[in-house]
Amino acid sequence: MLRRMGVLVLVLAGTLVFTGHAVAAPDLGVPIGGFFTTPSGASGFVGGRFTLEGFSERDGELVAFGAVSYGLCVPNVDPKNCLANETQRIELPVASLSATCTELQLVLGPVDVAAPPSLPGFILHFDQVSLAVSPESGPAANLLCALAHRLEGGGAAGRLAPMLNQLVRLLDP
């Protein structure tokens, strides 16, 4: 009996030590909303969550890409009866980007996109969203500080996308 309690104490102590040192990665998701229009011109609300996966350059502009999971709801209809729940990949223009050695601030969107083939003819409009990321110490924080210095020097989109992608990879759990 005493031996079992000793093993239990060791297991619990190991768990406490492990969880005490674990650091949660910053969340790379943000609520997103807007509206949709149907081929017949009807409209309704679209709301969900955008999860940042990376960055690229399109026509000389920096864009953020990722997955958006959303629901389409007609006004005055119970949300349980929404038209559809979908997930699709989208690109959001980076409206603004700022960084310090402790925080990355992004403003993404707005953007209009075609809905997936399961909703032919639907157009989705996603409003602008803000995302702030504050990594703990370590490689991500060091990279963020380097990014802040590059931004101070007027870094162009093509030079920023690789650094931002590396930061996303370091932050992704």
Backbone hydrogen bonds in HBPLUS format (Angstrom, degrees):
<---DONOR---> <-ACCEPTOR-->    atom                        ^
c    i                          cat <-CA-CA->   ^        H-A-AA   ^      H-
h    n   atom  resd res      DA  || num        DHA   H-A  angle D-A-AA Bond
n    s   type  num  typ     dist DA aas  dist angle  dist       angle   num
A0005-MET N   A0001-MET O   3.12 MM   4  6.43 156.9  2.18 148.8 154.8     1
A0006-GLY N   A0002-LEU O   3.01 MM   4  6.25 149.0  2.11 143.0 151.6     2
A0007-VAL N   A0003-ARG O   3.01 MM   4  6.34 154.9  2.07 150.5 156.6     3
A0008-LEU N   A0004-ARG O   2.94 MM   4  6.15 159.9  1.98 149.1 154.9     4
A0009-VAL N   A0005-MET O   2.87 MM   4  6.06 158.0  1.92 147.7 153.4     5
A0010-LEU N   A0006-GLY O   2.99 MM   4  6.23 157.1  2.04 144.9 151.1     6
A0011-VAL N   A0007-VAL O   2.89 MM   4  6.14 158.5  1.93 151.7 157.6     7
A0012-LEU N   A0008-LEU O   2.90 MM   4  6.10 168.8  1.91 154.2 157.3     8
A0013-ALA N   A0009-VAL O   2.83 MM   4  5.93 157.9  1.88 147.7 154.6     9
A0014-GLY N   A0010-LEU O   2.88 MM   4  6.02 157.6  1.93 146.2 152.2    10
A0015-THR N   A0011-VAL O   2.96 MM   4  6.21 152.7  2.04 147.4 155.0    11
A0016-LEU N   A0012-LEU O   2.90 MM   4  6.15 159.5  1.94 151.1 156.5    12
A0017-VAL N   A0013-ALA O   2.92 MM   4  6.14 160.0  1.96 150.5 155.9    13
A0018-PHE N   A0014-GLY O   2.96 MM   4  6.09 164.9  1.98 146.5 151.0    14
A0019-THR N   A0015-THR O   2.89 MM   4  6.05 177.6  1.89 158.2 158.9    15
A0020-GLY N   A0016-LEU O   2.90 MM   4  5.81 141.2  2.05 138.0 148.8    16
A0021-HIS N   A0018-PHE O   3.15 MM   3  5.48 142.9  2.29 104.8 114.5    17
A0022-ALA N   A0018-PHE O   3.17 MM   4  6.37 126.1  2.48 141.8 156.4    18
A0052-LEU N   A0028-LEU O   2.84 MM  24  5.44 161.0  1.87 164.9 158.5    19
A0030-VAL N   A0050-PHE O   2.84 MM  20  5.42 149.3  1.94 150.0 160.3    20
A0050-PHE N   A0030-VAL O   2.90 MM  20  5.42 163.9  1.92 163.7 159.8    21
A0032-ILE N   A0048-GLY O   2.95 MM  16  5.35 162.8  1.98 125.7 128.0    22
A0048-GLY N   A0032-ILE O   2.81 MM  16  5.35 157.9  1.86 165.3 164.8    23
A0127-ASP N   A0033-GLY O   2.79 MM  94  5.87 170.0  1.80 159.6 162.7    24
A0034-GLY N   A0046-VAL O   2.85 MM  12  5.19 123.8  2.17 161.7 158.7    25
A0046-VAL N   A0034-GLY O   3.17 MM  12  5.19 166.5  2.19 113.4 113.2    26
A0035-PHE N   A0125-HIS O   3.03 MM  90  5.37 142.9  2.17 141.0 152.0    27
A0125-HIS N   A0035-PHE O   2.81 MM  90  5.37 164.7  1.84 177.6 174.7    28
A0036-PHE N   A0044-GLY O   2.94 MM   8  5.49 151.7  2.02 139.6 144.8    29
A0044-GLY N   A0036-PHE O   3.16 MM   8  5.49 143.5  2.30 140.1 144.9    30
A0037-THR N   A0123-ILE O   2.94 MM  86  5.37 150.4  2.03 148.6 157.7    31
A0123-ILE N   A0037-THR O   2.98 MM  86  5.37 158.4  2.03 150.0 156.9    32
A0038-THR N   A0042-ALA O   2.79 MM   4  5.27 152.4  1.87 149.9 156.2    33
A0041-GLY N   A0038-THR O   2.91 MM   3  5.16 159.4  1.95 111.2 118.1    34
A0045-PHE N   A0073-CYS O   2.80 MM  28  5.24 140.7  1.96 167.9 163.8    35
A0073-CYS N   A0045-PHE O   2.85 MM  28  5.24 171.2  1.86 158.4 161.5    36
A0047-GLY N   A0071-GLY O   3.23 MM  24  5.68 154.9  2.30 149.5 156.8    37
A0071-GLY N   A0047-GLY O   2.95 MM  24  5.68 151.2  2.03 147.9 153.8    38
A0049-ARG N   A0069-SER O   2.84 MM  20  5.42 152.1  1.91 152.2 161.3    39
A0069-SER N   A0049-ARG O   2.97 MM  20  5.42 160.1  2.01 150.8 152.8    40
A0051-THR N   A0067-ALA O   2.84 MM  16  5.41 162.6  1.87 158.8 164.8    41
A0067-ALA N   A0051-THR O   3.21 MM  16  5.41 140.4  2.37 145.9 147.4    42
A0053-GLU N   A0065-PHE O   2.88 MM  12  5.86 165.8  1.90 150.9 150.1    43
A0054-GLY N   A0065-PHE O   3.20 MM  11  5.47 140.9  2.36 153.7 148.4    44
A0065-PHE N   A0054-GLY O   2.87 MM  11  5.47 166.7  1.89 140.9 144.4    45
A0056-SER N   A0063-VAL O   3.00 MM   7  5.51 153.3  2.07 149.9 155.8    46
A0063-VAL N   A0056-SER O   2.87 MM   7  5.51 166.5  1.89 162.6 163.2    47
A0058-ARG N   A0061-GLU O   2.81 MM   3  5.24 161.1  1.84 155.6 158.3    48
A0061-GLU N   A0058-ARG O   2.90 MM   3  5.24 162.0  1.93 116.0 122.0    49
A0094-VAL N   A0062-LEU O   3.02 MM  32  5.72 165.3  2.04 150.5 146.2    50
A0064-ALA N   A0092-LEU O   2.81 MM  28  5.20 169.6  1.82 158.1 157.7    51
A0092-LEU N   A0064-ALA O   2.73 MM  28  5.20 162.9  1.76 157.9 163.6    52
A0066-GLY N   A0090-ILE O   3.11 MM  24  5.83 150.8  2.20 160.6 167.7    53
A0090-ILE N   A0066-GLY O   2.93 MM  24  5.83 155.2  1.99 156.9 164.8    54
A0068-VAL N   A0088-GLN O   2.80 MM  20  5.54 166.8  1.82 159.3 162.2    55
A0088-GLN N   A0068-VAL O   2.96 MM  20  5.54 155.1  2.02 148.0 153.7    56
A0070-TYR N   A0086-GLU O   2.84 MM  16  5.50 157.7  1.89 153.9 161.4    57
A0086-GLU N   A0070-TYR O   2.86 MM  16  5.50 153.9  1.93 154.4 162.9    58
A0072-LEU N   A0084-ALA O   2.95 MM  12  5.46 154.8  2.01 154.0 160.3    59
A0083-LEU N   A0072-LEU O   2.77 MM  11  5.45 131.1  2.01 152.5 165.9    60
A0077-VAL N   A0074-VAL O   3.21 MM   3  5.73 130.6  2.47 146.3 142.1    61
A0081-ASN N   A0078-ASP O   2.70 MM   3  5.49 159.0  1.74 130.1 136.8    62
A0082-CYS N   A0079-PRO O   3.27 MM   3  5.22 146.6  2.39 115.2 110.2    63
A0109-GLY N   A0093-PRO O   2.78 MM  16  5.06 161.8  1.81 151.4 157.6    64
A0095-ALA N   A0107-VAL O   2.74 MM  12  5.35 133.1  1.96 143.3 156.6    65
A0096-SER N   A0107-VAL O   3.26 MM  11  5.09 156.3  2.32 133.7 134.6    66
A0107-VAL N   A0096-SER O   2.95 MM  11  5.09 154.6  2.01 148.7 145.4    67
A0098-SER N   A0105-GLN O   2.96 MM   7  5.20 157.6  2.01 150.4 155.1    68
A0105-GLN N   A0098-SER O   2.79 MM   7  5.20 177.0  1.79 159.8 160.6    69
A0100-THR N   A0103-GLU O   2.90 MM   3  5.33 154.2  1.97 149.4 157.9    70
A0104-LEU N   A0133-VAL O   2.80 MM  29  5.11 160.7  1.83 151.0 157.6    71
A0133-VAL N   A0104-LEU O   2.88 MM  29  5.11 156.5  1.94 145.7 153.5    72
A0106-LEU N   A0131-LEU O   2.82 MM  25  5.13 159.9  1.86 156.5 162.6    73
A0131-LEU N   A0106-LEU O   2.86 MM  25  5.13 159.5  1.90 146.9 151.4    74
A0108-LEU N   A0129-VAL O   2.81 MM  21  5.34 161.3  1.85 159.9 165.3    75
A0129-VAL N   A0108-LEU O   2.88 MM  21  5.34 156.6  1.94 152.0 159.9    76
A0111-VAL N   A0126-PHE O   3.07 MM  15  5.45 156.1  2.12 148.6 155.5    77
A0126-PHE N   A0111-VAL O   2.84 MM  15  5.45 166.2  1.86 170.2 170.5    78
A0113-VAL N   A0124-LEU O   2.81 MM  11  5.24 156.9  1.87 149.8 157.8    79
A0124-LEU N   A0113-VAL O   2.75 MM  11  5.24 177.2  1.75 169.8 169.3    80
A0115-ALA N   A0122-PHE O   3.04 MM   7  5.37 170.6  2.05 144.0 142.2    81
A0119-LEU N   A0116-PRO O   2.83 MM   3  5.69 168.1  1.84 131.5 135.6    82
A0122-PHE N   A0119-LEU O   3.19 MM   3  5.82 166.5  2.21 138.3 140.3    83
A0142-ASN N   A0138-GLY O   2.98 MM   4  6.24 158.5  2.03 156.6 163.6    84
A0143-LEU N   A0139-PRO O   2.88 MM   4  6.08 159.5  1.92 151.1 156.4    85
A0144-LEU N   A0140-ALA O   2.89 MM   4  6.07 154.5  1.95 145.6 153.1    86
A0145-CYS N   A0141-ALA O   3.03 MM   4  6.25 152.5  2.11 144.4 151.0    87
A0146-ALA N   A0142-ASN O   3.06 MM   4  6.39 153.6  2.13 145.1 152.2    88
A0147-LEU N   A0143-LEU O   2.85 MM   4  6.14 152.5  1.93 149.8 157.8    89
A0148-ALA N   A0144-LEU O   2.90 MM   4  6.19 155.6  1.96 148.0 154.4    90
A0149-HIS N   A0145-CYS O   3.09 MM   4  6.41 154.7  2.16 146.1 152.1    91
A0150-ARG N   A0146-ALA O   2.97 MM   4  6.27 151.1  2.06 144.6 153.0    92
A0151-LEU N   A0147-LEU O   2.86 MM   4  6.15 158.1  1.90 155.8 161.4    93
A0152-GLU N   A0148-ALA O   3.05 MM   4  6.32 149.9  2.15 143.1 151.0    94
A0153-GLY N   A0149-HIS O   3.23 MM   4  6.50 136.4  2.43 135.9 146.7    95
A0153-GLY N   A0150-ARG O   2.99 MM   3  5.04 128.2  2.27  95.9 110.2    96
A0155-GLY N   A0150-ARG O   3.15 MM   5  5.43 139.0  2.32 130.4 137.4    97
A0154-GLY N   A0151-LEU O   2.96 MM   3  5.01 162.9  1.99 108.2 111.6    98
A0159-ARG N   A0156-ALA O   3.01 MM   3  5.38 132.4  2.24 107.7 120.6    99
A0160-LEU N   A0156-ALA O   3.00 MM   4  6.23 133.8  2.22 147.0 160.9   100
A0160-LEU N   A0157-ALA O   3.04 MM   3  5.03 131.0  2.29  96.6 110.5   101
A0161-ALA N   A0157-ALA O   3.02 MM   4  6.13 158.6  2.07 164.1 165.9   102
A0164-LEU N   A0160-LEU O   2.89 MM   4  6.10 165.3  1.91 164.0 169.0   103
A0165-ASN N   A0161-ALA O   2.86 MM   4  6.01 156.8  1.91 154.4 160.6   104
A0166-GLN N   A0162-PRO O   3.03 MM   4  6.20 153.8  2.10 142.5 149.3   105
A0167-LEU N   A0163-MET O   2.98 MM   4  6.25 152.5  2.05 145.6 153.3   106
A0168-VAL N   A0164-LEU O   2.93 MM   4  6.22 158.3  1.98 149.1 154.5   107
A0169-ARG N   A0165-ASN O   2.97 MM   4  6.23 161.6  2.00 149.5 154.1   108
A0170-LEU N   A0166-GLN O   3.01 MM   4  6.28 151.0  2.09 144.6 152.6   109
A0171-LEU N   A0167-LEU O   2.97 MM   4  6.22 141.5  2.12 146.3 157.2   110
A0171-LEU N   A0168-VAL O   3.12 MM   3  5.08 124.2  2.44  94.1 108.6   111
A0172-ASP N   A0168-VAL O   2.85 MM   4  5.92 138.1  2.03 152.4 163.0   112
